[in-house]
Amino acid sequence: MGIEGLGRTRLAKSIYDAGWGLLIRLIEEKADEAGRFIVRADRMFPSTRTCNVCGLVGEKKPLHIRSWTCSCGEVHDRDVNAAMNLRNVAAGQAETLNDCGGHVSPAVMPATTRDAVATHDAA
């Protein structure tokens, strides 16, 4: 019986939790080897409903609501707003000094056309 088969039994939650834990451990090991760190946001962190401009936490919204307007007037795409909030959580824990002691800040770079287009032969 494979993982899919075990996933249909009363052990499903523990089987899938073990798989997720292994994935996280492998990612953390790779990050450690590369001198990077992993940032975990709390599961209940309201990333989709917190305005990334003013910080106001709005009410819960059903998943079919894909964009919303904050009381400050900012219009948000649900996923983009969540990504920006999670990036801010990570940036708050990032190193701010380079090897020479100078301050650094990660630059936001737009994707090039080549990066943004998916190809059929990509693996």
SVG drawing of the C-alpha trace seen along z (x, -y; Angstrom):
<svg xmlns="http://www.w3.org/2000/svg" viewBox="-17 -56 51 58">
<polyline fill="none" stroke="black" stroke-width="0.4" points="0.0,0.0 1.5,-3.3 1.1,-6.8 -2.1,-7.4 -3.6,-4.2 -2.6,-5.1 -4.0,-8.5 -7.5,-7.0 -7.3,-5.3 -7.7,-6.7 -3.9,-7.3 -4.2,-9.8 -3.4,-12.9 -0.3,-11.5 0.9,-10.1 0.6,-13.4 2.0,-15.3 5.1,-13.0 5.5,-13.7 5.2,-17.5 7.7,-17.3 10.2,-15.5 9.9,-18.1 10.4,-20.9 13.4,-19.2 15.0,-18.7 14.4,-22.3 15.9,-23.5 19.0,-21.3 19.5,-22.7 19.1,-26.2 21.6,-25.6 24.1,-24.2 23.7,-27.3 24.0,-29.6 20.4,-30.7 17.5,-30.6 13.9,-29.6 11.2,-31.9 8.0,-30.3 4.9,-32.4 2.4,-31.4 -0.4,-29.3 -3.0,-31.8 -1.1,-34.9 -3.7,-36.9 -1.5,-37.5 -4.4,-37.8 -6.5,-40.2 -3.8,-42.5 -3.3,-45.6 0.4,-45.7 0.2,-49.5 -1.4,-50.6 -1.3,-47.3 -5.0,-47.2 -6.4,-43.7 -9.7,-43.3 -12.5,-40.8 -12.3,-37.2 -13.3,-36.9 -14.5,-33.8 -12.0,-32.3 -14.0,-33.4 -13.2,-37.0 -10.0,-37.5 -9.5,-41.3 -10.6,-43.8 -10.3,-47.5 -8.8,-48.6 -10.3,-51.5 -7.1,-53.4 -8.2,-53.2 -5.6,-50.6 -7.0,-47.9 -5.4,-44.5 -5.2,-41.2 -5.6,-38.6 -2.5,-36.5 -0.2,-39.4 -1.1,-41.1 -0.4,-37.9 3.0,-37.5 4.0,-41.0 3.0,-40.5 4.9,-37.3 8.0,-38.9 7.8,-41.6 7.8,-39.0 10.9,-37.4 12.5,-40.8 12.1,-41.6 14.2,-38.5 16.8,-39.0 20.3,-40.1 20.8,-43.8 24.6,-44.0 26.9,-42.6 30.3,-41.1 31.9,-44.6 29.4,-45.9 27.4,-48.0 23.7,-48.0 21.9,-46.1 18.3,-45.8 16.9,-43.3 16.0,-45.0 12.7,-44.2 13.3,-43.2 10.6,-42.6 10.7,-39.3 12.1,-39.5 9.9,-38.3 11.9,-35.1 11.3,-34.4 7.6,-35.2 6.8,-33.0 6.3,-29.3 7.6,-27.0 6.2,-23.6 9.6,-21.9 10.3,-23.1 10.8,-20.2"/>
</svg>
